[in-house]
Amino acid sequence: MATTPRRFRDVARAAADRLDEPVREARALARKLGLDPYPVNYWIVDHDEMNQLIAYGGFQRRYPHWRWGMTYDRQRKQDQFGMGKAFEIVNNDDPSHAFLQESNSLADQKAVITHVEAHADFFRNNEWFGRFSGDGDLDAAAMLERHAETIQRYVDDPEIDREDVERFVDAVTCLEDTIDQHRPLAVDRDGERTRPEDLRGRLDELNLSESVREAVFDDEWLDDLADAEAAAAALDRPRADVLGFLREHGTVYDEDSGEAVEMEPWQKDVLDVLRREAYYFAPQKMTKVMNEGWAAYWESLMMGEERFAGTDEFLTYADHQSRVLGSPGLNPYKLGKELWEYVENTANRREVAERLLRVEGITWRNFHDAVDFRAVQALLEPADPIAGLNRETIDALAALPEDDPRVDWEALDRALSDPDAVDVDRYPWKVLTYEGLAERHFSLIKPQNRGFLGRIRRDELEELSRYIFDDATYATVEEAIADVDPTAGWERMRAIRESHNDVTFIDAFLSAEFVEANDYFTYEYTRSTGDFRVASTDPADVKKKLLLQFTNFGKPTVAVFDDNFENRGELLLGHRYNGIMLDVEQARDVLERVHELWGRPVNLMTIRKEYDDHDVEVARRRNREPEPTEVGVRIRYDGEAFETFELDEDLRARIEADDVDYDTKPDEWLS
Amino acid sequence: MGLREDLERFREVGEERREDLQSFIRYGDLSGSESERIKIPIKVVDLPEFQYDRLDRGGVGQGQGGTPDVGQPVGQPQPQAGDGDDDGEEGEPGEEGGEHEYYEMDPEEFAEELDEELGLDLEPKGKKVIEEVEGDFTDVTRTGPNSTLDFERLFKQGLKRKLATDFDESFVREAMKVAGETPRSVYRWCREEHILVSLAWIEAEWDEIPDDERGKWASFAEMADAVERTTTVQRIRRDGLREVPFRRDDERYRHPEIEEKKEKNVVVVNIRDVSGSMRETKRELVERTFTPLDWYLQGKYDNAEFVYIAHDADAWEVEREEFFGIRSGGGTRISSAYELAGEILEEQYPFAEWNRYVFAAGDSENSSNDTTERVIPLMREIPANRHAYVETQPGGTAINATHADEVADAFADDGDVVVATVKSREDVTEAIYEILQPATAKPRATANPATE
């Protein structure tokens, strides 16, 4: 490979032999399970190299910037204190590159490899990632390296001040999340318009006499016209891709002339480069829960249930897994994994229920009484040779009819003729097909899911039965269950991993059941006591709060509302207020940087919550929360100072969300 | 290009990015600092970005063994799943922590930086302090407090003594094995050889020599040829410096030359209204104004002392730790504080020796006539470099809050009395500037709405 990193080669070679087989087999297993990962190149790195890779976002060559140094420094300190140990890092590329920490035990390495294969599958098949790579070949490492070279060239250019490049990079980086991550990178030109020309300029060219001019085109009329045209031309809809907008229309302030001038070619170039990177990394930020959950799910299936870990390694693995999933707070691995399991279980339950509703005498009304769930459970158990598969029992497998789709006949033939060629004791999955494995791992027969079928709600059954016309297909439950397609769960999971992102995923699959089972709650800051307190345990509130944390990278949405505000060429940004206010201090800092990319004064509209001293006091005494006053403000920065203005009513109406409200505080506080 | 360069640049940037003093004073966490070490947070956390207000955002947590009750405090917010958009794919969950790093400065540096930021230049006045002893510790006496003991000298003398009395013990022992010699003859021979052994030592060691070794050597000359002598230095190198004999005679106590010097003493009296009307916001504004003033003056003067007085209708002296936290009910009588301040200053801090700064803060509410009848005369009576009243009135002045106006009117021509108004955090540095600016220039104070 041309991009083989030289510095890893020696160490990689040393440990490569040991991992050769696990890598090969994990990949084969992943494919058997229906995954379709990018090819993955594995590298073994020591912990310092790992810290470095983490700092640079999983790549070896990035543009020069102090931020990488900062992350590295922080990562190294965490590493020193034994916190934040990373087992691996894998990047979204074709082929993907996975870096495994040298100090991992063999059990860890195996787990990490299964995990990585699932990530590589996600990268390849999730459409949000596909938006960036498009139909073309993804070569992220090469792209980032080109970017690095571009920016390095400007840094080294004697004509350009190094500090200027850095400042410019800083300014753009502050806005890396104010893009339109739901659209592909190509510039969105909707809502754009040309700026109306002031008629005065044209009148001057006409050389009209003063008297005519005064009579027909007096100043008042001209001003009104300019205002009206400017208002009419205001952006029809706000532009979420602030970076793209600045790339198209931004200027820089020139100290010498005191005017806004066009960006230098290098500035446009840097902006392009950084914007492209923002779009490249956005899908990873948008699918953290899904992607980590997906990897954790398949890792667990391969390592735990398919015993990819040797018996002796299993305990190490189980311990590692429980530490990762058991860390407190809301952790994306656990949340994601459990949501995926929920998806799998509900799809499988639906499959089983649909079959059962077609049995004569079973309707959605009598379902819970007519069905003997214990008997169903027994019927769902995988057939003997499929479940307990080993060298001694493959004869039973071979005895199955020759067209049985669950058996990989070719592999079985090899195993029978040469037991050493296919080690059925170690890799029993080799003699099974996707269908066979689906039956072997059908989720509803797992001990932890035993009651799941019986817990199906009547309204769900009613809904299902609405679409079932031949409700007496089966005479017996046995016949119905024999027809159950065990791949239903996995098929559904793969369909969802293609189209969803974290927001839609959580919105669709976070159930009340799940919130309650995991003791999730929301908390809010209470002004009366000055600390954070549990605000609600209502699943609906928890879901809303979670959605807030995942919508738009968990950050407030800021868009361009006008690029010629008050007809003065000022930029007007708007924070689309959803009930949670901005960190105003930080927003001001960001405005300073935006000014560097706009060259003229910049404005930000937002809504602030203000608490009256007296109300806080009264609320404290009465043990409840004070009501804030929501004040619309426009913060203006002109390159030197900030000014704050009250926000016009119509502008306020434009930034206020009317349909989304993340306010989850209960009316009465019980404390 | 590469890690080393990025790391180096990060260190440089971090140094530059230290929160500037003004915004630290206005918005920063002042409580993390001690009076000797002022901690300015360094904003190396990251570049700014549009983010939700941390308090307003709230979050989602997970109960440990059961769902907690609504209203139960959750302690520090747990790391949020959406936090930290590290582009890297992996890393343990929940590892993010937005901790600040701190830049520490001492009050001197703080005062210097504040001078620079606010364009101040307060020249501390020296007071005539009679008989104040201060100077280099050059005089030496034979007695004194332990802390002034010149240990270096003591050690050197001890070492010299050790070198002077040290001898090669094993060599002397060999000499004691020469046939037919007595302790006295060995002693005499040793002395001829300039070995600084005592007769007592030889006598004490004499019986330790095993009988079968006596007569090992036929003569001193034979022994001296066969046995190599070691020098003191070699022995110290080999065995280390085991014992250095310290003697009382060697003890010297340094003590400073008596020198008449003007020492720069300052006493700062902080007075705060703690009555019921002083709510949290007002209280915080007082702390933001007073704390930097304290640091500044401490940095400017050689010797700074602080007096903290809390008052409602009565006044009492408190410790700094409690000062900003106290809340009482009660009414307000500002004169009570000035009475107490006057007493304390009179007794402990004579104006001839001490620079005095008397700062009071409150919401300008006072009991009727107290300001004109009592406070203003008291302020005139208490001599000080600077009297200041800081009015903290977020959201406009109440009708009966006239104290600041009355004081400003009464002292309109007196540059040593400053009245400053702090309505919000943004006003804090301006107020500090007004209070510390030289007495001759008083544009802002008179432009205060207080004077009409």
Interface residues (C-beta under 8 A of the other chain):
Chain A: Q52 L53 I54 A55 G57 G58 R61 P64 H65 W66 R67 W68 G69 M70 T71 Y72 D73 Q78 M83 G84 K85 A86 F87 E88 I89 V90 N91 N92 H119 A148 Q152 E166 D170 T173 C174 L175 E176 D177 T178 F281 Q284 K285 K288 V289 N291 V324 S327 P328 G329 L330 N331 P332 Y333 K334 L335 E516 N518 D519 Y520 F521 T522 Y523 E524 Y525 T529 D531 F532 R533 V534 A535 S536 T537 V542 K545 L546 L548 Q549 F550 F553 G554 K555 P556 V558 H575 I580 M581 L582 D583 V584 E585 Q586 A587 D589 V590 R593 K609 D612 D613 H614 V616 E617 T664 K665 P666 W669 L670 S671
Chain B: M1 G2 L3 E5 D6 L7 E8 R9 F10 R11 E12 V13 G14 Y27 V44 D46 L47 P48 E49 F50 Q51 Y52 D53 R54 L55 D56 R57 G58 G59 V60 G61 Q62 G63 Q64 G65 G66 T67 P68 D69 V70 G71 Q72 P73 V74 G75 Q76 P77 Q78 P79 Q80 A81 G82 D83 D85 D86 D87 G88 E89 E90 G91 E92 P93 G94 E95 R279 E280 T281 K282 P394 G395
